[in-house]
Amino acid sequence: MNLRLGRVSKREHLLEVCIREMLPTEANKAAALESTIFGSDAWDVEVISACIVHPGFRFLGAALDDGKIVGHCCLAWVESGCEIVALGVLPAYRRDGIGRLMMREMVRLGRESGASRMSLNVRVDNCAAIDLYRSFGFEIAETVGDYYEDGESSYRMALSCASDIESVAVEDQVHPR
């Protein structure tokens, strides 16, 4: 199990966060988290279980030092490279740098695997997520109509792994607002 540690701000103090692989025994926890984060778009426990054990996926959790899982992400290897198929953080922990830590880990994994391209879909009205993805060099490639269960469109965003993202400021510590 790979572990990546980081520190993020949580209002007045810093949190230790560990980005690690989720275990098959944590599928129910991940499904509950998924439901809280994504509502009607949430994956069920069977889909999450399949992603956790499938060799073509990496399902990672963001764990606090007390073990509480406050976010997760999933990276899939596809013919065209890697696709970020899930990224979410509990509402109480958003905008504290946890999503940034998970993104950094997924981009690192994609690049290390030799992927030439990474992609993802994001709701067109999710400005915070779009800004995060752009900060890593992702660009909007197209709009996909009726992508989500509720009929909302998504932006398909892409990153060329050959592009230089080393200059992107990705810190282990995000300073309090």
TIMARRO-206810 format. One record per residue: residue number from 1; x, y, z of N, C-alpha, C, O, CB in turn. Coordinates in steps of 0.2 Angstrom, whole numbers, plus 5000, padded with zeros to 4 digits. Glycine has a CB too. Layout:
BEGIN
ZATOR  lumgu  n.c1  n.c2  n.c3  ca.c1  ca.c2  ca.c3  c.c1  c.c2  c.c3  o.c1  o.c2  o.c3  cb.c1  cb.c2  cb.c3
ZATOR    NUM     X     Y     Z      X      Y      Z     X     Y     Z     X     Y     Z      X      Y      Z
...
//
This chain:
BEGIN
ZATOR  lumgu  n.c1  n.c2  n.c3  ca.c1  ca.c2  ca.c3  c.c1  c.c2  c.c3  o.c1  o.c2  o.c3  cb.c1  cb.c2  cb.c3
ZATOR      1  5004  4994  5000   5000   5000   5000  5004  5006  5000  5009  5007  5004   4995   5000   5006
ZATOR      2  5004  5010  4995   5008   5017   4995  5004  5022  4999  4998  5023  4999   5008   5019   4987
ZATOR      3  5009  5026  5002   5006   5031   5007  5010  5038  5005  5016  5038  5003   5008   5030   5014
ZATOR      4  5006  5043  5004   5009   5050   5003  5006  5054  5008  5000  5055  5009   5007   5052   4996
ZATOR      5  5010  5057  5012   5008   5062   5017  5008  5069  5015  5012  5071  5011   5013   5061   5023
ZATOR      6  5004  5073  5018   5004   5080   5016  5001  5083  5022  4997  5080  5027   5000   5081   5010
ZATOR      7  5001  5090  5022   4998   5094   5028  4993  5099  5024  4995  5102  5019   5003   5098   5032
ZATOR      8  4988  5100  5027   4983   5105   5024  4980  5109  5029  4980  5107  5035   4977   5101   5020
ZATOR      9  4978  5115  5028   4975   5119   5033  4968  5117  5034  4964  5115  5029   4975   5126   5031
ZATOR     10  4965  5117  5040   4958   5117   5042  4957  5122  5047  4958  5122  5053   4957   5109   5045
ZATOR     11  4955  5128  5043   4953   5134   5047  4960  5136  5051  4964  5139  5048   4948   5133   5052
ZATOR     12  4960  5135  5057   4966   5138   5061  4972  5133  5062  4977  5136  5065   4963   5140   5068
ZATOR     13  4971  5127  5060   4977   5122   5062  4978  5118  5056  4974  5118  5051   4975   5118   5068
ZATOR     14  4983  5114  5056   4985   5110   5050  4983  5103  5052  4983  5101  5058   4993   5110   5049
ZATOR     15  4981  5099  5047   4979   5092   5047  4984  5088  5044  4987  5090  5038   4972   5091   5044
ZATOR     16  4986  5083  5046   4990   5078   5043  4985  5073  5039  4980  5071  5041   4994   5073   5048
ZATOR     17  4987  5073  5032   4983   5069   5028  4987  5064  5024  4992  5065  5022   4979   5073   5023
ZATOR     18  4985  5058  5024   4988   5052   5021  4984  5050  5015  4978  5048  5015   4989   5046   5026
ZATOR     19  4987  5050  5009   4984   5048   5003  4986  5041  5002  4992  5039  5001   4985   5052   4996
ZATOR     20  4981  5036  5002   4983   5029   5002  4978  5025  4998  4972  5027  4997   4984   5026   5009
ZATOR     21  4980  5019  4996   4975   5015   4993  4970  5012  4998  4971  5011  5004   4979   5008   4990
ZATOR     22  4964  5012  4995   4958   5010   4999  4958  5002  4999  4960  4999  4994   4951   5012   4996
ZATOR     23  4956  4999  5004   4956   4992   5005  4949  4989  5003  4944  4992  5004   4958   4989   5012
ZATOR     24  4949  4983  5001   4942   4980   4999  4938  4980  5005  4932  4981  5005   4943   4973   4997
ZATOR     25  4940  4979  5011   4936   4980   5017  4933  4987  5019  4929  4987  5023   4940   4977   5023
ZATOR     26  4936  4992  5015   4933   4999   5016  4928  5001  5011  4926  5007  5011   4939   5003   5016
ZATOR     27  4926  4996  5007   4921   4998   5001  4915  5001  5004  4912  5006  5001   4920   4992   4997
ZATOR     28  4912  4998  5010   4906   5001   5012  4907  5008  5015  4903  5013  5014   4903   4997   5018
ZATOR     29  4913  5010  5018   4915   5016   5020  4915  5021  5014  4913  5027  5014   4921   5016   5024
ZATOR     30  4918  5019  5009   4919   5023   5003  4912  5024  5000  4911  5030  4997   4924   5019   4998
ZATOR     31  4908  5019  5000   4901   5020   4997  4897  5025  5001  4894  5030  4998   4897   5014   4997
ZATOR     32  4898  5025  5007   4894   5030   5011  4897  5037  5010  4894  5042  5009   4895   5029   5019
ZATOR     33  4904  5038  5009   4907   5044   5008  4905  5046  5001  4903  5052  5000   4915   5043   5008
ZATOR     34  4905  5042  4996   4903   5043   4989  4896  5046  4989  4894  5051  4986   4903   5037   4985
ZATOR     35  4891  5043  4993   4884   5046   4993  4884  5053  4996  4880  5057  4994   4880   5041   4997
ZATOR     36  4888  5054  5001   4888   5061   5004  4890  5066  5000  4888  5071  4999   4892   5061   5011
ZATOR     37  4895  5064  4996   4899   5069   4991  4895  5070  4985  4894  5075  4983   4906   5066   4989
ZATOR     38  4892  5064  4982   4890   5065   4975  4882  5064  4975  4879  5065  4969   4893   5060   4971
ZATOR     39  4879  5062  4980   4872   5062   4980  4869  5056  4975  4871  5051  4975   4868   5068   4979
ZATOR     40  4865  5058  4971   4862   5054   4966  4867  5051  4960  4865  5046  4957   4856   5057   4962
ZATOR     41  4872  5055  4960   4878   5052   4955  4882  5047  4958  4887  5045  4955   4881   5058   4952
ZATOR     42  4881  5046  4965   4886   5041   4968  4886  5034  4965  4881  5032  4963   4884   5041   4976
ZATOR     43  4892  5031  4966   4893   5024   4964  4891  5020  4970  4891  5022  4976   4901   5023   4962
ZATOR     44  4888  5014  4968   4886   5010   4974  4892  5005  4976  4897  5006  4973   4880   5005   4971
ZATOR     45  4891  5002  4981   4897   4998   4984  4899  4993  4980  4905  4991  4980   4894   4995   4991
ZATOR     46  4895  4990  4975   4898   4985   4971  4903  4988  4966  4908  4985  4964   4892   4982   4967
ZATOR     47  4901  4994  4963   4906   4997   4958  4912  4999  4962  4918  4998  4959   4902   5004   4955
ZATOR     48  4912  5002  4968   4918   5004   4972  4922  4998  4973  4928  4998  4972   4916   5007   4978
ZATOR     49  4919  4992  4975   4922   4986   4977  4926  4984  4971  4932  4982  4971   4918   4980   4979
ZATOR     50  4923  4984  4965   4926   4982   4959  4932  4986  4957  4937  4984  4955   4921   4982   4953
ZATOR     51  4931  4993  4958   4937   4997   4957  4943  4996  4961  4949  4997  4959   4935   5005   4957
ZATOR     52  4941  4995  4968   4947   4994   4973  4951  4988  4971  4957  4988  4972   4944   4993   4980
ZATOR     53  4948  4982  4968   4952   4976   4967  4954  4976  4960  4959  4971  4958   4948   4970   4969
ZATOR     54  4952  4980  4955   4953   4979   4948  4961  4982  4947  4962  4987  4949   4948   4983   4944
ZATOR     55  4965  4978  4944   4972   4980   4942  4972  4986  4938  4977  4989  4938   4976   4974   4939
ZATOR     56  4967  4988  4934   4967   4994   4930  4965  5000  4933  4964  5005  4930   4963   4992   4924
ZATOR     57  4963  5000  4940   4961   5006   4943  4965  5007  4949  4968  5002  4952   4954   5005   4945
ZATOR     58  4966  5013  4952   4969   5014   4958  4963  5018  4962  4962  5024  4960   4976   5018   4958
ZATOR     59  4961  5016  4967   4956   5019   4971  4959  5021  4978  4961  5017  4982   4950   5014   4973
ZATOR     60  4960  5028  4979   4964   5031   4984  4959  5034  4989  4954  5037  4987   4969   5035   4982
ZATOR     61  4961  5034  4995   4957   5038   5000  4962  5043  5004  4968  5042  5004   4955   5033   5006
ZATOR     62  4959  5048  5006   4962   5054   5010  4960  5053  5017  4955  5054  5019   4960   5061   5007
ZATOR     63  4965  5050  5021   4964   5049   5028  4967  5054  5033  4973  5056  5032   4966   5042   5030
ZATOR     64  4964  5056  5038   4966   5060   5043  4971  5056  5047  4970  5050  5047   4961   5064   5047
ZATOR     65  4974  5059  5052   4979   5055   5056  4975  5051  5061  4978  5046  5064   4983   5060   5060
ZATOR     66  4968  5052  5062   4964   5048   5066  4961  5042  5062  4957  5038  5065   4959   5052   5070
ZATOR     67  4963  5042  5056   4960   5037   5052  4954  5038  5048  4952  5035  5043   4959   5031   5056
ZATOR     68  4951  5044  5049   4944   5046   5046  4946  5047  5039  4950  5051  5037   4941   5052   5049
ZATOR     69  4942  5044  5034   4942   5045   5027  4938  5051  5025  4932  5051  5027   4940   5039   5023
ZATOR     70  4941  5056  5023   4937   5063   5021  4937  5064  5014  4934  5069  5012   4941   5068   5025
ZATOR     71  4940  5060  5010   4940   5061   5002  4942  5054  4999  4946  5050  5002   4944   5067   5000
ZATOR     72  4941  5054  4993   4943   5048   4989  4944  5050  4981  4941  5055  4979   4939   5042   4990
ZATOR     73  4948  5046  4978   4948   5047   4971  4950  5041  4967  4952  5036  4971   4954   5053   4969
ZATOR     74  4948  5040  4961   4949   5034   4957  4952  5036  4950  4950  5040  4947   4943   5030   4957
ZATOR     75  4958  5032  4949   4961   5033   4942  4961  5027  4939  4962  5021  4941   4969   5035   4944
ZATOR     76  4959  5027  4932   4958   5021   4928  4963  5022  4922  4964  5027  4919   4951   5020   4925
ZATOR     77  4966  5016  4920   4970   5016   4915  4966  5014  4909  4963  5009  4909   4977   5011   4916
ZATOR     78  4966  5018  4904   4962   5017   4898  4967  5017  4892  4973  5019  4892   4956   5022   4897
ZATOR     79  4964  5015  4886   4969   5015   4880  4972  5021  4878  4978  5021  4876   4964   5013   4874
ZATOR     80  4969  5027  4879   4972   5033   4878  4976  5036  4883  4979  5042  4883   4966   5038   4876
ZATOR     81  4977  5033  4889   4981   5035   4894  4977  5034  4901  4976  5028  4902   4982   5043   4894
ZATOR     82  4976  5039  4905   4973   5038   4912  4967  5043  4912  4967  5048  4909   4978   5040   4917
ZATOR     83  4962  5040  4915   4956   5044   4917  4955  5045  4924  4954  5040  4927   4950   5041   4913
ZATOR     84  4954  5051  4926   4952   5052   4933  4944  5051  4933  4941  5055  4930   4954   5059   4936
ZATOR     85  4942  5046  4936   4935   5044   4936  4931  5046  4942  4925  5046  4942   4934   5037   4935
ZATOR     86  4935  5048  4947   4931   5051   4953  4936  5055  4957  4942  5053  4958   4929   5045   4958
ZATOR     87  4934  5060  4960   4938   5064   4965  4932  5068  4969  4928  5072  4966   4943   5069   4961
ZATOR     88  4933  5067  4976   4928   5070   4980  4930  5071  4987  4934  5067  4989   4921   5067   4980
ZATOR     89  4928  5076  4990   4930   5078   4997  4924  5079  5001  4919  5083  4998   4935   5084   4998
ZATOR     90  4923  5077  5007   4917   5079   5011  4917  5086  5012  4922  5090  5012   4918   5076   5018
ZATOR     91  4910  5089  5012   4909   5096   5012  4913  5100  5017  4916  5105  5016   4902   5097   5012
ZATOR     92  4914  5097  5023   4917   5100   5029  4924  5101  5028  4928  5105  5031   4916   5097   5035
ZATOR     93  4927  5097  5023   4934   5097   5022  4936  5100  5015  4942  5100  5013   4937   5090   5023
ZATOR     94  4932  5103  5012   4933   5106   5005  4937  5113  5006  4936  5116  5011   4927   5107   5001
ZATOR     95  4941  5114  5001   4944   5121   5000  4950  5121  5006  4952  5126  5007   4940   5126   5001
ZATOR     96  4952  5115  5008   4958   5115   5013  4964  5111  5010  4969  5110  5014   4955   5111   5019
ZATOR     97  4964  5110  5004   4970   5107   5000  4970  5099  4999  4974  5097  4997   4976   5109   5004
ZATOR     98  4964  5096  5002   4964   5089   5001  4963  5086  4994  4967  5082  4992   4959   5086   5006
ZATOR     99  4959  5090  4991   4958   5088   4983  4964  5089  4980  4966  5085  4975   4952   5092   4980
ZATOR    100  4968  5094  4981   4975   5096   4978  4980  5090  4979  4983  5088  4975   4977   5103   4980
ZATOR    101  4980  5088  4985   4984   5082   4987  4983  5076  4983  4987  5073  4980   4984   5081   4995
ZATOR    102  4976  5075  4982   4974   5069   4978  4975  5070  4971  4978  5065  4968   4966   5067   4980
ZATOR    103  4974  5076  4968   4976   5077   4961  4983  5076  4960  4985  5073  4955   4974   5084   4959
ZATOR    104  4987  5079  4965   4995   5078   4964  4996  5071  4963  5001  5069  4959   4998   5082   4969
ZATOR    105  4994  5067  4968   4995   5060   4968  4993  5056  4961  4996  5052  4959   4992   5056   4974
ZATOR    106  4987  5058  4959   4984   5055   4953  4989  5057  4947  4990  5052  4942   4977   5056   4952
ZATOR    107  4990  5063  4946   4995   5065   4941  5002  5062  4941  5004  5060  4936   4996   5073   4941
ZATOR    108  5004  5061  4947   5011   5058   4948  5010  5050  4946  5014  5048  4942   5013   5058   4955
ZATOR    109  5005  5047  4948   5004   5040   4946  5003  5039  4938  5006  5035  4935   4998   5037   4949
ZATOR    110  4999  5044  4935   4998   5044   4928  5005  5045  4924  5006  5041  4920   4993   5049   4926
ZATOR    111  5009  5049  4926   5015   5051   4923  5020  5045  4924  5023  5043  4919   5018   5057   4926
ZATOR    112  5020  5042  4930   5025   5037   4932  5023  5031  4928  5027  5027  4926   5025   5035   4939
ZATOR    113  5017  5030  4926   5014   5024   4922  5016  5025  4915  5015  5020  4911   5007   5023   4923
ZATOR    114  5018  5031  4913   5020   5032   4906  5014  5034  4901  5014  5035  4895   5022   5026   4903
ZATOR    115  5008  5036  4905   5003   5038   4901  5004  5045  4897  5008  5049  4900   4996   5040   4906
ZATOR    116  5002  5045  4891   5004   5051   4887  4998  5057  4888  4999  5063  4887   5004   5050   4880
ZATOR    117  4993  5055  4891   4987   5059   4892  4983  5057  4898  4982  5051  4899   4983   5059   4885
ZATOR    118  4980  5062  4901   4975   5061   4907  4969  5065  4905  4969  5070  4902   4978   5063   4914
ZATOR    119  4963  5062  4907   4957   5066   4906  4952  5065  4912  4953  5061  4916   4954   5063   4900
ZATOR    120  4947  5069  4912   4942   5068   4917  4936  5072  4915  4936  5076  4910   4944   5071   4924
ZATOR    121  4930  5071  4918   4924   5075   4917  4922  5078  4923  4923  5076  4929   4918   5070   4915
ZATOR    122  4919  5084  4922   4917   5088   4928  4911  5092  4926  4910  5094  4921   4923   5093   4930
ZATOR    123  4907  5093  4931   4901   5097   4930  4902  5104  4928  4907  5107  4930   4896   5097   4936
ZATOR    124  4899  5106  4923   4900   5113   4920  4900  5118  4925  4903  5124  4924   4896   5114   4914
ZATOR    125  4896  5117  4930   4895   5123   4935  4899  5122  4941  4899  5125  4946   4888   5123   4937
ZATOR    126  4904  5117  4941   4908   5116   4947  4915  5120  4946  4920  5117  4945   4910   5108   4948
ZATOR    127  4914  5126  4947   4920   5131   4946  4926  5129  4950  4931  5130  4948   4917   5138   4948
ZATOR    128  4925  5127  4957   4930   5126   4961  4934  5120  4958  4941  5120  4958   4928   5124   4968
ZATOR    129  4931  5115  4956   4935   5109   4953  4938  5111  4947  4944  5109  4946   4930   5103   4952
ZATOR    130  4935  5115  4943   4937   5117   4936  4944  5121  4937  4949  5120  4934   4932   5121   4932
ZATOR    131  4944  5125  4942   4950   5129   4944  4955  5125  4946  4961  5126  4945   4948   5134   4949
ZATOR    132  4954  5120  4951   4959   5115   4953  4962  5111  4947  4968  5111  4947   4956   5110   4958
ZATOR    133  4958  5109  4943   4960   5105   4937  4965  5109  4933  4970  5107  4930   4955   5102   4933
ZATOR    134  4962  5115  4931   4966   5120   4927  4973  5121  4930  4978  5122  4927   4963   5126   4926
ZATOR    135  4973  5122  4937   4980   5123   4940  4985  5117  4939  4991  5118  4940   4979   5124   4948
ZATOR    136  4983  5112  4937   4987   5106   4936  4988  5106  4928  4992  5101  4926   4984   5099   4938
ZATOR    137  4986  5110  4924   4987   5110   4917  4981  5107  4913  4982  5107  4907   4993   5107   4916
ZATOR    138  4976  5105  4916   4970   5102   4912  4967  5108  4908  4966  5113  4911   4965   5098   4917
ZATOR    139  4965  5106  4902   4961   5111   4898  4955  5108  4896  4954  5102  4895   4965   5113   4892
ZATOR    140  4949  5112  4895   4943   5110   4893  4944  5107  4885  4946  5111  4881   4937   5115   4893
ZATOR    141  4942  5101  4884   4943   5098   4877  4936  5099  4874  4936  5100  4868   4946   5091   4878
ZATOR    142  4931  5097  4877   4924   5097   4874  4919  5098  4880  4920  5097  4886   4923   5091   4870
ZATOR    143  4913  5099  4878   4907   5099   4882  4903  5093  4880  4902  5091  4874   4902   5105   4882
ZATOR    144  4901  5089  4885   4898   5083   4884  4891  5084  4887  4890  5084  4893   4901   5076   4888
ZATOR    145  4886  5084  4883   4879   5085   4885  4876  5079  4888  4877  5074  4887   4875   5087   4879
ZATOR    146  4871  5081  4893   4867   5075   4896  4872  5070  4899  4870  5064  4899   4862   5072   4891
ZATOR    147  4877  5072  4902   4882   5067   4905  4880  5064  4912  4881  5058  4913   4889   5071   4906
ZATOR    148  4877  5068  4916   4875   5066   4922  4868  5064  4923  4864  5065  4918   4876   5072   4928
ZATOR    149  4866  5060  4928   4860   5057   4929  4854  5062  4929  4849  5061  4926   4859   5053   4936
ZATOR    150  4856  5068  4931   4851   5074   4931  4850  5078  4925  4847  5083  4924   4852   5078   4937
ZATOR    151  4854  5075  4920   4854   5078   4913  4859  5084  4912  4860  5087  4907   4847   5081   4912
ZATOR    152  4863  5086  4917   4868   5091   4917  4874  5089  4912  4875  5083  4912   4870   5093   4924
ZATOR    153  4877  5094  4909   4882   5093   4905  4889  5092  4909  4889  5095  4915   4883   5098   4900
ZATOR    154  4894  5090  4906   4901   5090   4909  4905  5093  4904  4904  5093  4898   4903   5083   4911
ZATOR    155  4911  5095  4907   4917   5097   4903  4921  5091  4903  4923  5088  4908   4920   5104   4905
ZATOR    156  4924  5089  4897   4929   5084   4897  4935  5088  4897  4936  5092  4892   4928   5080   4890
ZATOR    157  4939  5087  4902   4946   5091   4902  4951  5086  4901  4951  5080  4903   4946   5094   4909
ZATOR    158  4957  5088  4898   4963   5084   4897  4969  5087  4898  4970  5093  4898   4962   5082   4889
ZATOR    159  4974  5083  4900   4981   5085   4901  4986  5081  4897  4985  5075  4897   4982   5085   4909
ZATOR    160  4990  5084  4894   4995   5080   4890  5001  5079  4895  5003  5084  4898   4998   5084   4884
ZATOR    161  5002  5073  4897   5007   5071   4902  5014  5074  4900  5019  5074  4904   5007   5064   4903
ZATOR    162  5015  5075  4893   5022   5078   4891  5022  5085  4893  5028  5088  4893   5022   5077   4883
ZATOR    163  5017  5088  4895   5017   5095   4896  5021  5096  4903  5021  5092  4907   5010   5099   4897
ZATOR    164  5024  5102  4904   5028   5103   4910  5023  5106  4915  5022  5112  4915   5034   5108   4908
ZATOR    165  5022  5101  4920   5018   5104   4926  5022  5105  4932  5019  5106  4937   5012   5099   4927
ZATOR    166  5028  5104  4931   5033   5104   4937  5033  5111  4940  5034  5112  4946   5040   5102   4935
ZATOR    167  5031  5116  4935   5031   5123   4938  5024  5125  4941  5024  5130  4944   5032   5128   4932
ZATOR    168  5020  5120  4941   5013   5121   4945  5015  5121  4952  5018  5117  4955   5008   5116   4943
ZATOR    169  5012  5126  4956   5014   5127   4963  5009  5122  4967  5003  5123  4968   5012   5134   4966
ZATOR    170  5012  5116  4969   5008   5111   4972  5012  5110  4979  5017  5107  4979   5007   5104   4968
ZATOR    171  5009  5113  4984   5013   5113   4991  5010  5107  4995  5004  5106  4994   5012   5119   4994
ZATOR    172  5014  5104  4999   5011   5100   5004  5007  5103  5010  5003  5100  5013   5017   5096   5007
ZATOR    173  5009  5110  5010   5005   5113   5016  5002  5119  5012  5004  5123  5009   5010   5116   5021
ZATOR    174  4995  5120  5014   4991   5125   5011  4990  5130  5017  4987  5128  5022   4984   5123   5008
ZATOR    175  4991  5136  5016   4991   5141   5022  4984  5143  5023  4979  5143  5019   4995   5147   5020
ZATOR    176  4982  5143  5030   4975   5145   5031  4973  5152  5028  4977  5156  5026   4975   5146   5039
ZATOR    177  4966  5152  5026   4963   5157   5023  4963  5163  5027  4961  5169  5025   4957   5156   5020
//
